[in-house]
């Protein structure tokens, strides 16, 4: 059976769905697949009228996600959602999103637990060390590097100092130079 052939049984299928019968069981009864039942129910859901959350006018949505009747109401809904998000952030309900665009003074003011949570404090890998050396050699400041790698400035400065002190800085720099000089080796 296809979606059109299920049309005469619409009331029975909707009644079964309201009772909590799963799509697979309904499909077995009507000798079709559960995806056919899913498509049938989705098709029927599009024909229902909804009430606009802004103006209260009844409308037929184009998709199941539509909650407003027009673009104007949609813009008003977007404004309301932005205002609500602002209020929640101001009240501390929603956590801030930390990324590379977050001001340095904000990331420096976080507690140690938050720095660990947002991964501003984490172990340095070999690739991280290569990046530190590469950008240091290009003349980038520790502040710029810290912002680029989303780390603390002090952490970057300490890691560069540790690399130089242990001699790893020169070894990694030479290894990187060898890889640049030999393109066939560069696939590391």
C-alpha positions as CSV (number, residue, x, y, z in Angstrom):
1,X,0.0,0.0,0.0
2,X,1.1,3.5,-0.6
3,X,0.1,6.8,1.0
4,X,-2.9,7.4,-1.3
5,X,-4.3,3.9,-0.6
6,X,-4.3,4.6,3.1
7,X,-6.6,7.6,2.8
8,X,-9.8,5.7,3.5
9,X,-8.3,4.4,6.8
10,X,-7.2,7.8,8.1
11,X,-9.6,7.9,11.1
12,X,-8.6,4.4,12.2
13,X,-4.8,5.1,11.8
14,X,-5.1,8.4,13.7
15,X,-7.1,6.8,16.4
16,X,-4.5,4.0,16.8
17,X,-1.7,6.6,16.9
18,X,-3.5,8.5,19.6
19,X,-3.7,5.3,21.6
20,X,0.1,5.0,21.3
21,X,0.4,2.2,18.8
22,X,3.8,2.4,17.0
23,X,4.1,2.9,13.3
24,X,5.5,-0.7,12.8
25,X,2.4,-2.3,14.2
26,X,0.1,-0.1,12.2
27,X,2.2,-0.9,9.0
28,X,1.8,-4.7,9.7
29,X,-2.0,-4.3,9.9
30,X,-2.2,-2.5,6.6
31,X,0.6,-4.5,4.8
32,X,3.0,-1.6,4.2
33,X,6.2,-0.2,5.7
34,X,6.5,1.9,8.8
35,X,8.0,4.7,6.6
36,X,4.8,4.8,4.5
37,X,2.8,5.3,7.7
38,X,5.2,8.0,8.8
39,X,4.9,9.8,5.5
40,X,1.1,9.4,5.6
41,X,0.9,10.9,9.1
42,X,3.4,13.7,8.2
43,X,1.3,14.6,5.1
44,X,-1.8,14.8,7.3
45,X,-0.1,17.0,9.8
46,X,0.6,19.6,7.2
47,X,-3.1,20.0,6.5
48,X,-3.9,21.0,10.1
49,X,-4.4,24.7,11.0
50,X,-2.3,26.3,13.7
51,X,-2.7,29.5,15.7
52,X,0.0,32.1,15.2
53,X,2.0,32.6,18.4
54,X,2.2,36.4,17.7
55,X,-1.1,37.6,16.4
56,X,-3.4,34.6,17.2
57,X,-4.6,34.3,13.6
58,X,-5.3,30.8,12.3
59,X,-3.1,29.6,9.4
60,X,-2.0,26.5,7.5
61,X,1.7,26.0,8.0
62,X,4.0,25.1,5.1
63,X,6.1,22.9,7.4
64,X,5.6,21.5,10.8
65,X,8.1,24.0,12.3
66,X,6.1,27.1,11.3
67,X,4.6,28.8,14.3
68,X,3.9,32.3,12.7
69,X,1.5,33.2,10.0
70,X,3.6,35.7,8.1
71,X,7.1,37.2,7.7
72,X,6.2,40.2,9.8
73,X,5.1,37.9,12.7
74,X,8.2,35.8,12.1
75,X,10.4,38.9,12.5
76,X,8.6,39.8,15.7
77,X,9.0,36.3,17.0
78,X,12.8,36.5,16.3
79,X,13.0,39.8,18.3
80,X,11.1,38.2,21.2
81,X,13.4,35.2,21.2
82,X,16.5,37.4,21.1
83,X,15.2,39.5,24.0
84,X,14.4,36.4,26.0
85,X,17.9,35.0,25.4
86,X,19.4,38.3,26.5
87,X,17.3,38.2,29.7
88,X,18.3,34.6,30.4
89,X,22.0,35.4,29.9
90,X,21.8,38.4,32.1
91,X,20.1,36.4,34.8
92,X,22.8,33.7,34.5
93,X,20.5,31.0,33.3
94,X,22.3,30.5,30.0
95,X,26.1,29.9,30.0
96,X,28.3,32.1,27.8
97,X,29.8,30.6,24.7
98,X,33.6,30.9,24.7
99,X,35.4,30.9,21.4
100,X,38.4,32.7,19.8
101,X,36.4,35.9,19.4
102,X,35.8,36.2,23.2
103,X,37.8,39.1,24.6
104,X,41.0,38.2,26.5
105,X,39.9,40.0,29.6
106,X,36.8,37.8,29.8
107,X,38.7,34.6,29.5
108,X,41.3,35.7,32.0
109,X,38.5,36.6,34.5
110,X,37.1,33.0,34.5
111,X,37.6,30.7,37.5
112,X,40.0,27.8,37.2
113,X,37.1,25.3,36.9
114,X,35.6,27.3,34.1
115,X,38.9,27.5,32.3
116,X,39.2,23.7,32.4
117,X,35.6,23.4,31.3
118,X,36.0,25.6,28.3
119,X,39.4,23.9,27.5
120,X,41.4,27.0,28.0
121,X,43.7,24.9,30.2
122,X,44.7,21.6,28.6
123,X,47.8,19.5,27.9
124,X,50.0,20.5,25.0
125,X,50.4,17.9,22.3
126,X,53.2,17.6,19.7
127,X,51.0,19.4,17.2
128,X,50.3,22.2,19.7
129,X,54.1,22.6,20.3
130,X,54.7,22.7,16.5
131,X,52.1,25.5,16.2
132,X,53.6,27.4,19.1
133,X,57.1,27.2,17.5
134,X,55.8,28.1,14.0
135,X,54.0,31.2,15.1
136,X,56.8,32.3,17.5
137,X,59.2,32.0,14.5
138,X,56.8,34.1,12.4
139,X,57.1,36.8,15.1
140,X,53.6,36.5,16.6
141,X,53.3,37.6,20.2
142,X,52.3,35.2,23.0
143,X,49.1,37.2,23.4
144,X,48.2,36.6,19.7
145,X,49.1,32.9,20.0
146,X,47.1,32.5,23.2
147,X,44.0,34.0,21.5
148,X,44.5,31.9,18.3
149,X,44.9,28.6,20.2
150,X,42.3,29.6,22.9
151,X,44.7,29.3,25.8
152,X,45.9,31.5,28.6
153,X,48.7,33.9,27.8
154,X,50.7,32.7,30.8
155,X,50.3,29.1,29.8
156,X,51.7,29.9,26.3
157,X,54.6,31.8,27.7
158,X,55.4,29.0,30.1
159,X,55.2,26.3,27.4
160,X,57.5,28.2,25.1
161,X,60.0,28.7,28.0
162,X,59.8,25.0,28.9
163,X,60.4,24.0,25.3
164,X,63.5,26.3,25.0
165,X,64.8,25.2,28.4
166,X,64.5,21.4,27.6
167,X,66.0,21.8,24.1
168,X,62.8,20.6,22.4
169,X,62.3,23.9,20.8
170,X,65.3,23.6,18.5
171,X,64.7,19.9,17.8
172,X,61.1,20.4,16.8
173,X,62.1,23.5,14.7
174,X,64.7,21.5,12.9
175,X,62.2,18.7,12.3
176,X,59.7,21.1,10.9
177,X,62.3,22.7,8.6
178,X,63.4,19.2,7.4
179,X,59.7,18.4,6.6
180,X,59.3,21.7,4.7
181,X,62.5,21.1,2.7
182,X,61.4,17.5,1.7
183,X,57.9,17.5,0.4
184,X,57.7,13.7,0.3
185,X,58.4,13.7,4.1
186,X,55.9,16.4,4.8
187,X,52.9,14.0,5.0
188,X,53.4,13.5,8.7
